[in-house]
Amino acid sequence: MIEPTGAELQVFGKVGTTAVTASLRGCPAVREGDVVPFAFPAGGIHLFDKATGTRLD
């Protein structure tokens, strides 16, 4: 699913069987159903515990 939110584009998808959400800045040419390769700096990742919702540091 893709949701434009002004300056960002929220992309909801899966990496393998794991659900992921990515916030993409700018106007990337991404459409529903696209396979999107991407890379990111390790410092830009925020992980959360699925059971509690607590951020993992």
Backbone torsions as a table, in degrees:
resi	resn	phi	psi	omega
1	MET	NA	143.6	179.4
2	ILE	-123.0	133.1	-179.7
3	GLU	-133.8	108.6	175.9
4	PRO	-72.5	134.2	-178.8
5	THR	-128.8	42.2	-179.6
6	GLY	92.1	-108.9	-177.2
7	ALA	-76.9	-12.7	-178.3
8	GLU	-124.9	163.9	175.3
9	LEU	-123.3	119.0	177.4
10	GLN	-87.0	124.1	179.9
11	VAL	-117.7	123.5	179.9
12	PHE	-109.7	127.0	-177.6
13	GLY	-159.8	-157.2	-179.4
14	LYS	-135.1	144.7	167.2
15	VAL	-114.0	105.0	-169.9
16	GLY	67.1	-119.2	177.6
17	THR	-106.3	4.9	-177.0
18	THR	-95.1	126.9	178.1
19	ALA	-72.1	137.4	178.0
20	VAL	-134.5	154.2	173.3
21	THR	-126.2	131.6	178.3
22	ALA	-124.7	138.2	173.6
23	SER	-103.6	115.2	-177.6
24	LEU	-107.5	128.0	179.6
25	ARG	-89.1	154.5	179.9
26	GLY	86.0	-155.8	-178.4
27	CYS	-122.3	68.4	179.3
28	PRO	-65.4	146.6	179.2
29	ALA	-84.8	77.7	-179.4
30	VAL	-118.9	131.7	178.7
31	ARG	-123.0	156.6	176.8
32	GLU	-50.3	129.1	177.2
33	GLY	92.9	-9.8	178.7
34	ASP	-66.9	147.1	167.9
35	VAL	-93.7	121.0	-171.8
36	VAL	-117.3	109.4	173.6
37	PRO	-78.2	139.5	177.0
38	PHE	-153.2	159.2	175.6
39	ALA	-133.8	159.1	-176.7
40	PHE	-155.5	154.6	176.8
41	PRO	-71.6	141.5	-178.3
42	ALA	-56.4	-33.0	179.9
43	GLY	-70.9	-9.8	-179.2
44	GLY	-97.6	9.5	-177.4
45	ILE	-99.9	135.0	174.8
46	HIS	-121.1	117.0	-179.6
47	LEU	-107.5	145.3	-178.5
48	PHE	-130.7	146.1	175.8
49	ASP	-70.6	126.0	-176.3
50	LYS	-63.3	-37.6	-176.5
51	ALA	-74.7	-39.1	-173.2
52	THR	-108.2	-19.3	-175.6
53	GLY	79.0	2.9	-180.0
54	THR	-73.3	137.0	178.8
55	ARG	-68.9	136.4	177.7
56	LEU	-96.1	128.1	179.7
57	ASP	-102.0	NA	NA
